[in-house]
Amino acid sequence: MQTTKYSPEDEMELMSRLWSPAIKDNPLAFIMLVFPWGVPGTPLEHFSGPRKWQRDILNDLGNHIAQNKGKLDFDVFRLAVSSGRGIGKSALVSWLVLWMLTTRIGGSILVSANSEAQLRSITWAEIIKWCAMLINSHWFEISATRVMPAKWLTELVERDLKKGTRYWAIEGRLWSEENPDSYAGLHNADGVMLVFDESSGIPDSIWSVASGFFTENTPNRFWTVFSNPRRNTGHFYECFNSKREFWQTKVVDARQVEGTDKAVYQQIIDEYGPDSAQAHVEVYGQFPDAGDDQFIAANIVDDAMQRPKYQDLSAPIIIGVDPARFGADATVIAVRQGRDIVKIMRHRGDDTMTVVGYVIEAIEEFKPALVVIDEGGLGAGIVDRLKEQRYKIKGVNFGNKSKNPIMYGNMRAQMWGQMREWLKSASIPLDRFLKTDLISPMMKPDSRGTIFLESKKDMKSRGLASPDAADAICVTFAFPVAHREYTEPKRRPNAQGGGAITSWMGA
């Protein structure tokens, strides 16, 4: 065995200690042992250990390990942390990956961030800083974006423990929105840890690929994601909302963290206001009501989903259709009656004539006053075919000029604006896909302040799905439809002057 900084006896004692169940299965005990807390002359001279919120997470991980013992089907540890800034997220990320590297022999650790700059300059730099302070730092070798066991250690493990070491490492991995599949390919029966830093900025397509890393039935599967909550759309946001049953979540208010400069946080609150997006994101660790460029705020949609239906039978029924042919997009048929969404129907992978059939079925079922179809692309053929069959159909082109060109740059922006106002008193289904559709598009004002909406193509480049259901609802606002008004029944004499007959007036 290659010479280390310890004698062979001391090295074996260190290994026995670090790989003992009391240390390897207790992350907090490991962190307290391997770093020089309070030791004079070290960077940790004035620190006694992790902060309380960090200790809580390390203990949560230890409890998860204890609960997995004795199981045949093991749980995956999934943790999402939303926080204000400056609380020590990068330090905790470093501790987690170094614990995994040391104690899960042969395991694979991937670390990704919202950008290459964040990964290399902040996250990876912090990992290297903490690696240098490890009591067993001599076990590992460091390259540009990789920390791996030293050759002498891999030889010892392969010889004495008969374990493969090819995938035993921490890797800083970049991702590509254009080619998310290039992120795939990690499977390891010895264990996998995946860490997302500033994960609010990592596209949904990368999250989807990453979920495939955990298909091996091993107890050592850990997925931790950290971020300031800058966006209230996307997968990180959903960890705290629609996907919260699959994640442990923790929100950390930076003002409650020991060792932080409270004056800095108070200055943010004083400058922008206690209810501002800046205070929510930078201080409270909470998602803002709306992003700076978000067209429809999440709270508006949440409120609409909580309202009971109005069931106004006098309101006209309008059907909106957003057609799609193949791929990930869906053809959506939305049925609106006044302030209620009555039904949303989604169909995938159908040709034009099949979509025409779906629309006819909806017309026969709901007897609408009007059907409006997005006639761009595939929709034009659907409109023509239905008109040939004498159905009351109107097509709308999203790119056409708005009726209010000073405020809205095209018809799509105008219809979305009308839909946003309608949502403030509407009742819509509790549907997480619909919510994502409604809150995802960003607004893009031009130099005059005229509002345009982000295109479907631009949304896909951010890893978001096409807002098909929201577009189907928005087209129901393209044309005015008369409200059906009913009066009290009137009584009038019959032709012979005797008795009376009742008639219902109105349309």
Sequence and secondary structure as in RCSB ss.txt:
>XXXX:A:sequence
MQTTKYSPEDEMELMSRLWSPAIKDNPLAFIMLVFPWGVPGTPLEHFSGPRKWQRDILNDLGNHIAQNKGKLDFD
VFRLAVSSGRGIGKSALVSWLVLWMLTTRIGGSILVSANSEAQLRSITWAEIIKWCAMLINSHWFEISATRVMPA
KWLTELVERDLKKGTRYWAIEGRLWSEENPDSYAGLHNADGVMLVFDESSGIPDSIWSVASGFFTENTPNRFWTV
FSNPRRNTGHFYECFNSKREFWQTKVVDARQVEGTDKAVYQQIIDEYGPDSAQAHVEVYGQFPDAGDDQFIAANI
VDDAMQRPKYQDLSAPIIIGVDPARFGADATVIAVRQGRDIVKIMRHRGDDTMTVVGYVIEAIEEFKPALVVIDE
GGLGAGIVDRLKEQRYKIKGVNFGNKSKNPIMYGNMRAQMWGQMREWLKSASIPLDRFLKTDLISPMMKPDSRGT
IFLESKKDMKSRGLASPDAADAICVTFAFPVAHREYTEPKRRPNAQGGGAITSWMGA
>XXXX:A:secstr
    SS HHHHHHHHHHHTSHHHHT HHHHHHHHS TT TTSTTTT  S  HHHHHHHHHHHHHHHHHTT SS  
 EEEEEEE SSSSHHHHHHHHHHHHHHHSTT EEEEEESSHHIIIIIIHHHHHHHHHH TTGGGEEEETTEEEE 
HHHHHHIIIII    TT EEEE    SS GGGG     TT EEEEEESGGGS HHHHHHHGGGG S  S EEEEE
EE    SSSHHHHHTTTTGGGSEEEEE GGGSTTS HHHHHHHHHHH TTSHHHIIIII    SS TTBSS HHH
HHHHHHS     TTS EEEEEE   SSS  EEEEEEETTEEEEEEEE S  HHHHHHHHHHHHHHH  SEEEEE 
TTTHHHHHHHHHHTT  EEEE TTS  SSTTTBSSHHHHHHHHHHHHHTT B    HHHHHHHH  BB   TT  
B B  HHHHHHTT    HHHHHHHGGGSS          EEEE TTSSSEEEE    
